[in-house]
Structures are given as C-alpha cells and as structure tokens.
C-alpha cells in the first residue's frame, strides 16, 4: 500500500523519474527474444546514457538480431540520474550494432542527434521516430500512462512497457484488455518493482534496497505473443452455492482469489484484477468489469445487471456491501479437474486398504 501511496503522490506532482533495473529488464525480455530479429526497437522515454533499456539492447544487439536501436531523451543530457530535465537541448541516439568486432557499443558507433523541441514522446519529432519503430520498449511516465498507451494503439505499434496494474480498471484502458489488444507480461517478482528514484521509500516490505523505491502493483504490459498467454490456469475447486454466492446486482458468482475459480462452473463469474496475470483467452472470455462504471458492462448487454443503491454505477455488491473491482468472465472451455495435493494422502491410504 505504501508503495502505491508514493506512486500516486509522485503522479499527482508529475514526478516521473523512476528508472528500471537491468535485472528486471533482462528477466522480462528473455521471454520475447524471437520477436526482435530484424526489428527497429524504440525506447522513447529514456535518457539513453543512463538508461538500462539502452544498455540491454545495445549490448545484446547482435544476439537479438536487431536492425536498429533508437532511444530518446526528454530535454536531459546530464549524467546525474536524477537531473531535473533542465538541460538546454534534448537528444536521441541511434545504434546499428557493433562495427569493430569488440561486441561493445563504443561512443563512435552511436549516432547522437539533437531535437529541435523538448523530446516529449508526443512531439512531432518523436512521433516520426515512433513511425519508424517496429517495437517500443520502455518505462513510460506513469502520470501519462493512458495517453502513452493510446498513442501506441493509434500508430499500431508492438510494445513491452511497464505500468501500474490498477490501470486495468480505467474506463479507457480496460476495453483494450477486454478486447485482447493488450495483456500482461511475466511481471515483477512478488508483484512489486524496485526502481532507482530520488523519492522516499516508505514501503513496509522487508526487501528495501538503498537508493531505490519499492512500488507495489506494477507490471509489464504487451501485445506481443508470449508462451504464458497460452497456458491454461489449473483449477481444482468445485462449485457449490454456499462457497460462491451471487452478487446482489449481477447474475454472477463472487470469487476472491483466482485460484478459487471453480473448475465446473459455466456461468458468469466476478474475479479480482489479479486474474489478468493468469488469463488465457482460449480458456476464458472477459465480458466487463464491476468498477463503478456500468457502461463497460452494458456495452455487451450479456451479464444481467440490476442497479443497486450501493454500487456507485456498477461496482459489484455482495450482501449490501461493495466489493473491490471485479472482472466479469465466463469459461470458454472446461478444464480437467485436478485433485488437490491435500487429498492425495487420504486417497493413497484408502487404496492401500483394498
């Protein structure tokens, strides 16, 4: 929670200097390597000389088979990681790979160019670079995340970017999730990321790291196909009406944990947004979201909904109490029942008796 408090406070103040660790970039992008061959990669929210995104792609240029790497900087040429974006000119770099055979991106191999403007990703100059790119990979300003994603969709770009998981509930972003235009990547360990930042870290978790801030609920978002997206969620619980009550205002059962989704239920279900980390579009269908905006559900007109005094325009209500955001889903296919491990010893004991 404290990590999110820091995130929201920084967002309100438009302070976006959160820098991604190289190890987190490596852990995520190792799953996408086949996508990068012969592609132009753009990192358009990075100071290229301190960016770990530039480091990763420049040092792995040949291994990935890249065609070209472009990184842009928002009015910042200072080596100080936390400079105030107050330098006089913004720059962008382009790299075509190793020329002298030492497998290192030497300064003379990197083309340095100056923007006429401030290097903002929305500027005409940066948009021209975006048009040239095949795949965009970066950690965009979280205060501009929705606008940033909208631009990527407008220009039909492939991408792997970092954002807050709560973006899923946004009325502009959720339809992209629902319509399978964006999905979650492999994510950060423990559902939290550590970023280099000058902001105070008041998170209560025990894994503090000096000079860094711990932000809960961050994830990678992408529209590149990955193996994880095609893996069925293994379920083991069976439906009964006592354990799975229906909402007061939706003809759907409530589920508090993704692992509690019943293996044998074919009706409508309300699941937490953490479900998206396990979502397989061939196994489940997303219908809408219960998050105080019923327009996202009525658009489909599938899930029966009755307005309730407590639902604030669409939140799920259970026993006259609002439930935190729920994604409405239904099953596309039934999966094989998997017996819980706790039942195995008992089953073995019965077998031995006979």
Secondary structure, 3 states (H helix, E strand, C coil): CHHHHHHHHHHHCCCCCCEECHHHHHHHHCCCHHHCCCCEEEECCCCCCCCHHHHHHHHCHHHHCCCEEEEECCCCCCCCCCCCCCCCCCEEEEECCCCCCCCCCCHHHEEEEECCCCCCCCCHHHHHHHHHCCEEEECCCHHHHHHHHHHHHHCCCEEEEEEEHHHHHCCCCHHHHHCCCCEECCCCHHHEEEEECCCCCCCCCCCCCCCEEEEECEEEEECCCCHHHHCCCCCCCCCCCCCCCECCCECCEECCCHHHCCCCCCCCEEEEHHHHHHCCCCCEEEEEEECCCCHHHHCCCCCCECCCCCCCCCCCEECCEECCCEEEEEECCCCCCCCCHHHHHHHHHHHHHC
